[in-house]
Amino acid sequence: MSTGVRLKSCCSMSLGSLFLMVLCPLPAEAHLNSTGMGPVYDGLLHFLQSPEDVVPVLALALFAGLRGTDHGRRALFVLPSAWLLGGLLGLASTSSGNSILTVASFLLLGALVAADAHLSLLATTLIAVLLGLGHGYLNGAGMGQPEVGAIALFGLVFMVFVTVAFSAALVVRLRQPWTRIAVRVVGSWIVAMGLLMLGWNLHGKL
């Protein structure tokens, strides 16, 4: 089996698994699930078990990677910083989050990846700031005790940093046209997930 065929097969399996994760999410908790290894690891686990956070972060990383090294570096440092700030604001808040933000993140970022949109570095920066503040706020608002939540946020933000670093770096290195098309196909899958989530939310309100 050639390298290209193996890569396509792995991409299909990964996308299928991601699709199932979004359709069958874990129960939402108003607090961190304990790993028994401390709040930092609890934050790591919280991010990894939250496809509503993982997918938009991955989408932004893919988009930044398509746009090149400068965009990738900007997303790498801006997104975690904004996420941390948003999380701290969420910890100090008594209001809960809104699922519409998650749906909008899927649709917008997925569409940008699918279209391979040629946005400026400033636009990428603003998107990273808005994504980080919004999702960070949702995370912080659901973490319960501020003291423990603040420490857990650092673990969560570290995973955001790692996800963007590896994903964007992988896409930046792609040179063959079909590999970039494969990344854009991932974006279309993310849009499809966002549409399913939107329909689910609207159906629940009818």
Residue frames relative to the residue before (quaternion, step in Angstrom):
aa qw qx qy qz dx dy dz
M 1.0000 0.0000 0.0000 0.0000 0.00 0.00 0.00
S 0.4317 -0.7243 0.4750 0.2517 3.59 -0.78 1.02
T 0.6612 -0.5124 0.3720 0.4023 3.56 -1.29 0.36
G 0.6503 0.5311 -0.3193 0.4394 3.58 0.99 -0.83
V 0.6586 0.5007 -0.3072 0.4703 3.57 0.98 -0.84
R 0.6455 0.5136 -0.3227 0.4641 3.57 0.98 -0.84
L 0.6511 0.5152 -0.3204 0.4560 3.59 0.97 -0.84
K 0.6513 0.5087 -0.3166 0.4656 3.58 0.97 -0.84
S 0.6452 0.5234 -0.3178 0.4569 3.57 1.02 -0.83
C 0.6567 0.5056 -0.3056 0.4688 3.58 0.97 -0.88
C 0.6370 0.5276 -0.3272 0.4570 3.59 1.01 -0.82
S 0.6545 0.5175 -0.3146 0.4526 3.57 0.95 -0.88
M 0.6638 0.5002 -0.3021 0.4669 3.58 0.95 -0.89
S 0.6542 0.5150 -0.3104 0.4588 3.58 0.98 -0.85
L 0.6654 0.4970 -0.3042 0.4667 3.56 0.94 -0.88
G 0.6369 0.5298 -0.3276 0.4543 3.57 1.01 -0.78
S 0.6539 0.5079 -0.3070 0.4693 3.57 0.99 -0.86
L 0.6507 0.5163 -0.3078 0.4641 3.56 1.00 -0.88
F 0.6267 0.5466 -0.3213 0.4530 3.55 1.04 -0.84
L 0.6723 0.4895 -0.2893 0.4740 3.58 0.96 -0.89
M 0.6096 0.5559 -0.3487 0.4447 3.59 1.07 -0.71
V 0.6820 0.4814 -0.2923 0.4666 3.56 0.95 -0.87
L 0.6814 0.4868 -0.2910 0.4626 3.58 1.00 -0.80
C 0.7807 0.2188 -0.1081 0.5753 3.57 1.14 -0.65
P 0.0122 0.8450 -0.5341 0.0233 3.61 0.57 1.10
L 0.5758 -0.5618 0.4636 0.3713 3.51 -1.29 0.37
P 0.6248 -0.5405 0.3863 0.4101 3.60 -1.11 0.48
A 0.4545 -0.6845 0.4967 0.2796 3.59 -0.94 0.85
E 0.1473 -0.7921 0.5893 0.0595 3.53 -0.92 0.93
A 0.4047 -0.7073 0.5258 0.2438 3.56 -1.12 0.68
H 0.7428 0.2647 -0.1906 0.5846 3.56 1.28 0.26
L 0.6273 -0.5398 0.4018 0.3919 3.56 -1.29 0.17
N 0.3945 -0.6576 0.5788 0.2775 3.55 -1.15 0.66
S 0.3677 -0.7599 0.4957 0.2039 3.58 -0.75 1.02
T 0.2823 -0.7520 0.5746 0.1567 3.55 -0.97 0.91
G 0.4684 -0.6667 0.4460 0.3705 3.56 1.25 -0.38
M 0.6766 0.4803 -0.2839 0.4806 3.59 1.29 -0.03
G 0.7080 -0.4500 0.2634 0.4764 3.59 1.20 0.32
P 0.6810 -0.5394 0.3281 0.3711 3.57 -1.24 0.46
V 0.5927 0.5637 -0.3875 0.4252 3.62 1.07 -0.58
Y 0.6859 0.4543 -0.2760 0.4970 3.58 0.92 -0.90
D 0.5776 0.5634 -0.3773 0.4546 3.59 1.14 -0.55
G 0.6506 0.5117 -0.3079 0.4691 3.57 1.04 -0.80
L 0.6113 0.5430 -0.3392 0.4652 3.58 1.05 -0.77
L 0.6899 0.4829 -0.2744 0.4643 3.55 0.85 -1.01
H 0.6117 0.5705 -0.3432 0.4272 3.56 1.02 -0.84
F 0.6734 0.4843 -0.2950 0.4744 3.58 0.93 -0.87
L 0.6925 0.4977 -0.2869 0.4363 3.58 0.82 -0.98
Q 0.7131 0.4253 -0.2477 0.4993 3.58 1.16 -0.57
S 0.6523 0.4964 -0.3050 0.4848 3.60 1.27 0.17
P 0.1914 -0.8127 0.5390 0.1108 3.62 0.08 1.23
E 0.5876 0.5755 -0.3774 0.4256 3.59 1.15 -0.47
D 0.6789 0.4098 -0.2801 0.5411 3.60 1.30 -0.25
V 0.6579 0.5424 -0.3142 0.4174 3.57 0.90 -0.96
V 0.6860 0.5127 -0.3029 0.4181 3.60 0.82 -1.00
P 0.6822 0.4575 -0.3257 0.4683 3.69 0.78 -0.80
V 0.6237 0.5245 -0.3487 0.4630 3.60 1.03 -0.71
L 0.6498 0.5077 -0.3068 0.4754 3.56 0.97 -0.87
A 0.6456 0.5284 -0.3196 0.4494 3.59 0.97 -0.86
L 0.6591 0.4925 -0.3156 0.4727 3.58 0.92 -0.85
A 0.6426 0.5245 -0.3223 0.4561 3.59 0.98 -0.81
L 0.6517 0.5054 -0.3135 0.4707 3.58 0.98 -0.84
F 0.6567 0.5074 -0.3124 0.4623 3.57 0.94 -0.87
A 0.6620 0.4991 -0.3067 0.4676 3.59 0.90 -0.93
G 0.6419 0.5255 -0.3221 0.4561 3.57 1.03 -0.76
L 0.6310 0.5289 -0.3253 0.4649 3.59 1.02 -0.76
R 0.6993 0.4759 -0.2640 0.4634 3.56 1.07 -0.77
G 0.6563 -0.5510 0.3064 0.4144 3.60 1.19 -0.20
T 0.7674 -0.4174 0.2569 0.4134 3.52 -1.37 0.18
D 0.6620 0.5198 -0.3229 0.4328 3.60 0.85 -0.91
H 0.6645 0.4873 -0.2994 0.4810 3.57 0.95 -0.85
G 0.6384 0.5361 -0.3246 0.4469 3.58 1.01 -0.79
R 0.6681 0.4878 -0.2980 0.4763 3.57 0.93 -0.88
R 0.6435 0.5252 -0.3333 0.4462 3.58 0.96 -0.81
A 0.6656 0.4885 -0.2990 0.4785 3.59 0.92 -0.89
L 0.6172 0.5869 -0.3372 0.4012 3.56 1.01 -0.83
F 0.7783 0.3341 -0.1807 0.5000 3.58 0.92 -0.85
V 0.6627 0.5178 -0.3181 0.4376 3.61 1.01 -0.71
L 0.6709 0.5298 -0.3176 0.4103 3.60 0.81 -0.96
P 0.6918 0.4499 -0.3152 0.4686 3.68 0.72 -0.86
S 0.6387 0.5310 -0.3371 0.4433 3.60 0.98 -0.78
A 0.6723 0.4757 -0.2908 0.4870 3.58 0.93 -0.91
W 0.6189 0.5477 -0.3384 0.4499 3.60 1.05 -0.74
L 0.6521 0.5076 -0.3098 0.4703 3.57 0.97 -0.86
L 0.6567 0.5028 -0.3105 0.4685 3.58 0.92 -0.90
G 0.6651 0.5013 -0.3009 0.4645 3.58 0.90 -0.91
G 0.6428 0.5329 -0.3159 0.4507 3.56 1.04 -0.79
L 0.6523 0.5034 -0.3107 0.4739 3.56 0.98 -0.83
L 0.6345 0.5081 -0.3286 0.4809 3.59 1.04 -0.72
G 0.6481 0.5235 -0.3131 0.4559 3.57 1.03 -0.78
L 0.6219 0.5467 -0.3366 0.4483 3.58 1.04 -0.75
A 0.7091 0.4457 -0.2519 0.4848 3.56 1.08 -0.74
S 0.6340 0.5407 -0.3225 0.4491 3.58 1.27 -0.10
T 0.3470 -0.7302 0.5500 0.2095 3.55 -1.23 0.50
S 0.5802 0.5881 -0.3800 0.4161 3.60 1.26 -0.10
S 0.4226 -0.6896 0.5281 0.2588 3.55 -1.21 0.53
G 0.6036 -0.5952 0.4025 0.3456 3.55 -1.29 0.29
N 0.3781 -0.6960 0.5667 0.2270 3.52 -1.39 0.03
S 0.4530 -0.7171 0.4646 0.2543 3.57 -0.78 1.05
I 0.5227 0.6442 -0.4152 0.3734 3.60 1.20 -0.39
L 0.6010 0.5639 -0.3570 0.4397 3.59 1.08 -0.67
T 0.6483 0.5117 -0.3152 0.4675 3.58 0.97 -0.84
V 0.6459 0.5153 -0.3167 0.4659 3.59 0.93 -0.90
A 0.6627 0.5110 -0.3039 0.4554 3.58 0.91 -0.93
S 0.6294 0.5358 -0.3308 0.4553 3.58 1.05 -0.78
F 0.6448 0.5165 -0.3168 0.4659 3.58 0.93 -0.88
L 0.7124 0.4781 -0.2680 0.4382 3.56 0.77 -1.06
L 0.7023 0.4772 -0.2766 0.4500 3.57 0.80 -1.01
L 0.7315 0.4296 -0.2542 0.4645 3.58 0.69 -1.07
G 0.6239 0.5315 -0.3415 0.4600 3.57 1.04 -0.73
A 0.6558 0.5122 -0.3053 0.4630 3.57 1.00 -0.85
L 0.6346 0.5304 -0.3314 0.4540 3.59 1.01 -0.77
V 0.6622 0.4876 -0.3026 0.4819 3.57 1.01 -0.83
A 0.6703 0.5139 -0.3031 0.4413 3.58 0.86 -0.96
A 0.7261 0.4200 -0.2342 0.4915 3.58 1.02 -0.83
D 0.2711 -0.7602 0.5302 0.2598 3.59 1.27 -0.33
A 0.0648 0.8610 -0.4998 0.0687 3.54 1.02 0.95
H 0.3355 -0.7452 0.5480 0.1786 3.55 -0.96 0.92
L 0.0787 0.8072 -0.5742 0.1123 3.56 0.14 1.31
S 0.5637 -0.6003 0.4511 0.3442 3.53 -1.25 0.48
L 0.6602 -0.4922 0.3839 0.4177 3.55 -1.30 0.24
L 0.6167 0.5439 -0.3398 0.4565 3.58 1.07 -0.72
A 0.6538 0.5119 -0.3171 0.4582 3.59 0.95 -0.85
T 0.6372 0.5162 -0.3233 0.4722 3.59 0.99 -0.81
T 0.6365 0.5328 -0.3197 0.4570 3.56 1.02 -0.82
L 0.6693 0.5002 -0.2991 0.4608 3.58 0.89 -0.93
I 0.6352 0.5185 -0.3293 0.4682 3.59 1.00 -0.79
A 0.6517 0.5137 -0.3125 0.4623 3.58 0.97 -0.85
V 0.6433 0.5195 -0.3189 0.4633 3.58 1.00 -0.81
L 0.6870 0.4848 -0.2862 0.4594 3.59 0.84 -0.97
L 0.6486 0.5109 -0.3172 0.4665 3.57 0.97 -0.84
G 0.6826 0.4958 -0.2904 0.4516 3.56 0.89 -0.93
L 0.6683 0.4944 -0.3064 0.4638 3.58 0.89 -0.89
G 0.6895 0.5033 -0.2869 0.4347 3.58 0.87 -0.97
H 0.7396 0.3949 -0.2374 0.4906 3.57 0.70 -1.03
G 0.6020 0.5474 -0.3627 0.4543 3.57 1.09 -0.58
Y 0.6315 0.5312 -0.3240 0.4628 3.54 1.03 -0.81
L 0.6525 0.5118 -0.3127 0.4633 3.58 0.93 -0.87
N 0.6443 0.5150 -0.3184 0.4671 3.57 1.00 -0.82
G 0.6885 0.4937 -0.2872 0.4469 3.56 0.83 -1.00
A 0.6603 0.5215 -0.3119 0.4414 3.57 0.98 -0.83
G 0.7470 0.4042 -0.2271 0.4765 3.60 1.14 -0.50
M 0.5455 0.6696 -0.3744 0.3375 3.58 1.24 0.10
G 0.5108 -0.6761 0.4228 0.3211 3.60 1.17 0.02
Q 0.8582 -0.0043 0.0181 0.5130 3.56 -0.84 -1.03
P 0.4707 -0.7118 0.4413 0.2776 3.61 -0.66 1.06
E 0.6383 0.5488 -0.3428 0.4170 3.59 0.97 -0.81
V 0.7067 0.4256 -0.2542 0.5047 3.57 0.86 -0.95
G 0.6455 0.5525 -0.3163 0.4220 3.56 0.98 -0.87
A 0.6296 0.5477 -0.3387 0.4346 3.58 1.01 -0.78
I 0.6641 0.4792 -0.3027 0.4876 3.58 1.01 -0.80
A 0.6453 0.5320 -0.3187 0.4460 3.57 0.98 -0.87
L 0.5857 0.5969 -0.3669 0.4074 3.56 1.10 -0.67
F 0.6314 0.5382 -0.3411 0.4420 3.58 1.03 -0.72
G 0.6384 0.5056 -0.3240 0.4814 3.57 1.05 -0.71
L 0.6517 0.5148 -0.3082 0.4639 3.56 0.98 -0.86
V 0.6719 0.4950 -0.2944 0.4657 3.57 0.91 -0.94
F 0.5966 0.5556 -0.3620 0.4520 3.58 1.08 -0.65
M 0.6660 0.4905 -0.3024 0.4738 3.59 0.97 -0.83
V 0.5908 0.5434 -0.3633 0.4729 3.60 1.10 -0.62
F 0.6479 0.5255 -0.3047 0.4595 3.57 0.95 -0.94
V 0.6769 0.4970 -0.2896 0.4593 3.58 0.86 -0.99
T 0.6506 0.5290 -0.3151 0.4446 3.58 0.94 -0.90
V 0.6770 0.4725 -0.2917 0.4830 3.57 0.91 -0.92
A 0.6446 0.5485 -0.3287 0.4190 3.58 0.90 -0.90
F 0.7306 0.4289 -0.2512 0.4682 3.58 0.73 -1.03
S 0.6891 0.4968 -0.2938 0.4381 3.59 0.87 -0.94
A 0.6838 0.4767 -0.2921 0.4689 3.58 0.86 -0.95
A 0.6451 0.5250 -0.3248 0.4503 3.58 0.96 -0.85
L 0.6326 0.5352 -0.3294 0.4526 3.59 1.03 -0.78
V 0.7046 0.4633 -0.2726 0.4632 3.59 0.88 -0.94
V 0.6036 0.5713 -0.3599 0.4240 3.61 1.00 -0.75
R 0.6925 0.4961 -0.2714 0.4479 3.57 1.05 -0.78
L 0.5343 0.6411 -0.4133 0.3643 3.62 1.20 -0.27
R 0.0939 -0.8141 0.5729 0.0175 3.55 -0.86 0.97
Q 0.6343 0.5306 -0.3438 0.4448 3.59 1.03 -0.69
P 0.5551 -0.6390 0.4118 0.3376 3.63 -0.89 0.87
W 0.6675 0.5169 -0.3284 0.4235 3.61 0.90 -0.82
T 0.6151 0.5457 -0.3591 0.4415 3.61 1.12 -0.56
R 0.6513 0.4919 -0.3146 0.4847 3.57 1.03 -0.72
I 0.6066 0.5323 -0.3497 0.4759 3.58 1.10 -0.64
A 0.6227 0.5410 -0.3389 0.4524 3.60 1.02 -0.79
V 0.6358 0.5140 -0.3256 0.4748 3.59 1.02 -0.78
R 0.6586 0.5045 -0.3115 0.4633 3.58 0.98 -0.80
V 0.5963 0.5479 -0.3590 0.4640 3.58 1.13 -0.60
V 0.6012 0.5430 -0.3518 0.4690 3.58 1.06 -0.74
G 0.6337 0.5365 -0.3251 0.4526 3.58 1.01 -0.81
S 0.6528 0.5055 -0.3194 0.4650 3.58 0.99 -0.80
W 0.6092 0.5360 -0.3480 0.4696 3.59 1.11 -0.65
I 0.6491 0.5164 -0.3197 0.4580 3.57 0.98 -0.83
V 0.6146 0.5257 -0.3423 0.4782 3.59 1.05 -0.73
A 0.6461 0.5231 -0.3207 0.4540 3.59 0.95 -0.90
M 0.6301 0.5213 -0.3296 0.4718 3.59 1.02 -0.79
G 0.6532 0.5221 -0.3109 0.4518 3.57 0.98 -0.87
L 0.6483 0.5108 -0.3164 0.4676 3.58 1.01 -0.78
L 0.6306 0.5190 -0.3310 0.4726 3.58 1.04 -0.75
M 0.6541 0.5041 -0.3100 0.4711 3.57 0.97 -0.86
L 0.6352 0.5273 -0.3287 0.4587 3.58 1.00 -0.82
G 0.6618 0.5018 -0.3038 0.4668 3.57 0.92 -0.89
W 0.6243 0.5420 -0.3267 0.4580 3.54 1.06 -0.82
N 0.6779 0.4919 -0.2911 0.4623 3.59 0.90 -0.94
L 0.6741 0.4891 -0.3000 0.4652 3.58 0.93 -0.87
H 0.6298 0.5410 -0.3359 0.4448 3.56 1.03 -0.77
G 0.6668 0.5175 -0.3024 0.4429 3.57 1.04 -0.79
K 0.6998 0.4608 -0.2661 0.4766 3.58 1.22 -0.48
L 0.5934 0.5857 -0.3639 0.4152 3.59 1.26 -0.19
